[in-house]
Each structure stands twice: as C-alpha cells, then as structure tokens.
Amino acid sequence: MSQAFIADRVRVRAPGKLNVFFEVGGVQDDGYHDVASAYQAVSLYEEVWASHSDDFTVSVSGSIDSTDVPLDDRNLAVRAARLVARTAGYEGGVHLDIVKGVPVAGGMGGGSADAAAALVACDALWGTDLGGQRLQRLAARLGADVPFAMLGGTAIGTGRGDQLSPALAKGRFDWVIVPSSEGLSTPEVYSHLDRMRGASDIRPTSSPDVDPAVLQALRAGDAVALAAALRNDLQTAALSLRPSLRDLLELGESIDSSLGGIVSGSGPTVAFLAEGPEAALELQVTLSAAGYEALHVHGPVSGARILPA
C-alpha cells in the first residue's frame, strides 16, 4: 500500500452499456451460457462516491427509481469494495454513496457499473495500488458485465461475456433509449430462453461468435450498416415475458428517424439507433409525444474514471 490515506473522498463515474450484438449459446453444466457480445458504453452514468468508514455501508440516490436496489452485502458495489479490501489486506471499511443514472434491472449494466466504479474508487481511496490488470481480474469475479464497465469504449465479449477484446469503433453512434418502470430479472430471461428453445427444438450454436458485419459497421462508423446487423438472442424471451415491448419496438422502428431497434441485454430497456444527433433528437421527441420516457445517449464513451471530488 503506497500510503494509508490518499484522499478523504473519491468520486468515480462508470457508464451503462448496450449490447449491439448478443448471441447466446446453450446452457452449460454450471448453469451459465457461453455468449458472444459486442458491447458499447454509452453516455448514461453511475457515480460512486467513496469515503472512509469503519464498516462497509452504502446509500443510493439519483434520478432513477432505486427502490429495489439492496443496501446490504447483496449490493454489487459493496461486494466489490469488500473484494478490494480482502485482496489488498486492508482492514478498514468504506461508505459508498451511489448516484444512479442507469435504469435498474434494465439490461444496461447499471449494477455492474456501480461495481466497477467501487473497485476503482476503493483502490484510490485506500491507496492500495492494485493496478488496472488486477482490478480487471477482480471485476471478472463479480459478474460478466463488470470488466466492460471498467474498460468502456467498444469491445467484444466472449465466454460468459467477460473475456474482452477492445474493438475499433469510428466516430459516434447516437441512440434513443426507452427505459421501463419495471425491470426484468436476467436469470429469468435466460431461463425463459432455454424453455422456448426446448419447446421449439431450436439448437443453439455451440460456439457463439460476433457477426463480422457488426465489426465492419463499427470500424466504419456506419450507423445504417450497424442497424441492419443488430441482434440479441435474449430479445425473443424478453418480448415473451413483457409483450408490451413488442408494441414499443414496432412503433420506434416505424419512425423515419429510427434506423432500427433492439432490446438491451436482458431488457426491458429498448434502444433505437439514429443516423446522428439531429435524427436522434427527432426520434426522442416523437417517442416522448407518444407517451414514452425517451433519452438521447451516445457512444462509445470511456469506462470507469476518477473525477474531481
């Protein structure tokens, strides 16, 4: 440890994500699925403020309904803090103040962003100097999306989604997202997908892989081509569990300024791709006029970063 205390309070911001491509393989013996994902970090953020404490505590605030966010050791950010302390041999605690900006249980990795921010914040607060690679390994122990929230940008994820390779993405992609007031359980969506596949005798691929058309569109900064290649294997299950999402997708995709839509991760957040900022604003206004909460975001953006406190 470089020094006992390097700051009284540390502020870290980490982004939410969209899966612009998500192929799901069959369920494995351990209950998990092999996947191939193209992640993009977008400009919807979680902020974590870490301050010294004798114990591990957490509070949650922000513009997002956080009623269902646990305030004990079930909270992924608290688990991240305890993991840093255990790894570094730090004997104190931390209070984490989470300011939420990413929908809860919305398929955009808000909880994973909290965990990534907590890893970075505690390492800085305590001066434990674990380093980026070691923090990434800790992130992988916390969940499949946590390493990407650390990395940010655009990346390809394989295995459980946590084996990351940065992907070249040119320029900026503009999205309009529509969150839902009621989340979806990720395990429930996966289980429902397995049941649907079993009932229809659909055999998932044994080796999930990202479509080369997705990689080409990202490299070219071509929103039209990316829209044509959007895919999420979990979408069918999410739509089955929440039929109202189908109406939203159909409406959004019928609007001229929308290039295409996709359920984000396990849902229920739906994301629509636009050709640029002006088209995104037009799409946002149209969806808002139809009674939906619509947010304009863009990507790719940086991963977990320390900000001035």
C-alpha positions, 0 to 999 in steps of 0.5 A, a space after each residue: 500500500 503506497 500510503 494509508 490515506 490518499 484522499 478523504 473522498 473519491 468520486 468515480 463515474 462508470 457508464 451503462 452499456 448496450 449490447 449491439 450484438 448478443 448471441 447466446 449459446 446453450 446452457 452449460 453444466 454450471 448453469 451459465 451460457 457461453 455468449 458472444 457480445 459486442 458491447 458499447 458504453 454509452 453516455 448514461 452514468 453511475 457515480 460512486 462516491 467513496 469515503 472512509 468508514 469503519 464498516 462497509 455501508 452504502 446509500 443510493 440516490 439519483 434520478 432513477 427509481 432505486 427502490 429495489 436496489 439492496 443496501 446490504 452485502 447483496 449490493 454489487 458495489 459493496 461486494 466489490 469494495 469488500 473484494 478490494 479490501 480482502 485482496 489488498 489486506 486492508 482492514 478498514 471499511 468504506 461508505 459508498 454513496 451511489 448516484 444512479 443514472 442507469 435504469 435498474 434491472 434494465 439490461 444496461 449494466 447499471 449494477 455492474 457499473 456501480 461495481 466497477 466504479 467501487 473497485 476503482 474508487 476503493 483502490 484510490 481511496 485506500 491507496 492500495 495500488 492494485 493496478 488496472 490488470 488486477 482490478 480487471 481480474 477482480 471485476 471478472 469475479 463479480 459478474 460478466 458485465 463488470 470488466 466492460 464497465 471498467 474498460 468502456 469504449 467498444 469491445 467484444 465479449 466472449 465466454 460468459 461475456 467477460 473475456 474482452 477484446 477492445 474493438 475499433 469503433 469510428 466516430 459516434 453512434 447516437 441512440 434513443 433509449 426507452 427505459 421501463 418502470 419495471 425491470 426484468 430479472 436476467 436469470 429469468 430471461 435466460 431461463 425463459 430462453 432455454 424453455 422456448 428453445 426446448 419447446 421449439 427444438 431450436 439448437 443453439 450454436 455451440 460456439 457463439 461468435 460476433 457477426 463480422 458485419 457488426 465489426 465492419 459497421 463499427 470500424 466504419 462508423 456506419 450507423 445504417 450498416 450497424 442497424 441492419 446487423 443488430 441482434 440479441 438472442 435474449 430479445 425473443 424471451 424478453 418480448 415473451 415475458 413483457 409483450 408490451 415491448 413488442 408494441 414499443 419496438 414496432 412503433 420506434 422502428 416505424 419512425 423515419 428517424 429510427 434506423 432500427 431497434 433492439 432490446 438491451 441485454 436482458 431488457 426491458 430497456 429498448 434502444 433505437 439507433 439514429 443516423 446522428 444527433 439531429 435524427 436522434 433528437 427527432 426520434 426522442 421527441 416523437 417517442 416522448 409525444 407518444 407517451 414514452 420516457 425517451 433519452 438521447 445517449 451516445 457512444 462509445 464513451 470511456 469506462 470507469 474514471 476518477 473525477 474531481 471530488 
